[in-house]
Amino acid sequence: MKIYFENHGFKVVNTKSACSKTTTLGKAKLPMNLPYDLAKEALLETPEAEGFILHVAFGEVLPFIQCLESEFGKPVIIDDVNYIWAGLKSSKHTVPNEGSRKNF
């Protein structure tokens, strides 16, 4: 992931991984708050970071995003959302503006 983002113009200042903390079989037993803990650790270690991308293959992370953004004042992006956005962008899908949301 680091190489991918650097090849697309981003400067990666820190990375954290649960993979280094356990085996593949042990991932099912990881605590639900591990993504939050790893993200917080990375953001505390590198205050110069302008944001954080959370690549998560386990657990529910949506509740953690608002906590991290509020605590650090920086955007947190989940890679799943990024994939959806990239798909919509490549399909030329447009997002309705505020005035056209009456039908939603």
C-alpha positions in Angstrom: 0.0 0.0 0.0 2.8 2.4 0.9 4.4 2.0 -2.6 1.0 2.4 -4.3 0.3 5.8 -2.6 3.9 7.0 -3.1 3.6 6.1 -6.8 0.5 8.3 -6.9 2.2 11.4 -5.4 1.6 11.0 -1.7 4.2 11.2 1.0 3.7 8.3 3.4 5.1 9.3 6.8 4.0 6.3 8.9 2.4 2.8 8.5 1.0 0.4 11.0 -0.1 -3.1 10.5 -1.9 -5.8 12.4 -0.3 -8.4 10.2 3.0 -7.9 12.1 1.2 -8.6 15.4 -0.4 -11.9 14.6 -0.7 -14.8 12.2 -3.5 -15.0 9.5 -5.4 -17.5 11.6 -5.2 -15.3 14.7 -6.8 -12.3 12.9 -10.3 -13.5 13.7 -9.4 -13.1 17.4 -8.1 -9.5 17.2 -9.8 -6.9 19.4 -12.4 -4.8 17.6 -10.7 -1.6 18.7 -7.3 -2.6 17.1 -7.8 -0.4 14.0 -8.5 2.6 16.2 -5.5 1.9 18.4 -3.1 1.5 15.5 -4.4 4.6 13.8 -4.1 6.6 17.0 -0.6 5.3 17.6 0.4 6.3 14.0 -1.1 9.8 14.3 0.6 10.4 17.7 3.9 9.3 16.3 3.7 11.6 13.2 1.8 14.8 14.0 2.9 16.2 10.6 0.6 13.7 8.9 -2.2 15.6 7.1 -4.6 12.6 7.2 -4.8 8.9 7.6 -5.9 6.0 5.3 -7.3 3.1 7.2 -6.9 -0.2 5.3 -9.0 -2.7 7.2 -9.8 -6.3 6.4 -11.5 -7.0 9.7 -13.8 -5.5 12.2 -16.2 -2.6 12.1 -14.3 0.7 11.8 -17.1 3.3 11.0 -17.5 4.2 14.7 -13.8 4.9 15.0 -13.6 7.4 12.1 -15.5 10.2 13.8 -13.5 9.7 17.0 -10.2 9.9 15.2 -11.2 12.9 13.1 -12.5 14.7 16.2 -9.5 13.9 18.3 -6.8 14.8 15.7 -8.6 17.2 13.5 -7.5 15.3 10.4 -9.4 13.4 7.8 -9.6 9.6 8.0 -10.4 7.7 4.9 -11.4 4.0 4.7 -10.0 2.3 1.7 -13.4 0.7 0.9 -15.0 4.1 0.5 -12.0 5.1 -1.6 -12.7 2.2 -3.9 -16.4 3.1 -4.2 -15.5 6.7 -5.0 -12.9 5.7 -7.6 -15.5 3.4 -9.3 -18.1 6.2 -9.4 -15.5 8.6 -10.7 -14.4 6.2 -13.5 -18.0 5.6 -14.5 -18.6 9.4 -14.8 -21.4 9.2 -12.2 -22.3 12.6 -10.9 -23.3 13.4 -7.3 -26.4 15.6 -7.0 -25.8 19.1 -5.5 -27.7 20.3 -2.4 -30.6 21.8 -4.4 -31.4 18.5 -6.1 -31.6 16.3 -3.0 -35.3 16.8 -2.5 -36.0 13.4 -4.2 -33.7 11.4 -2.0 
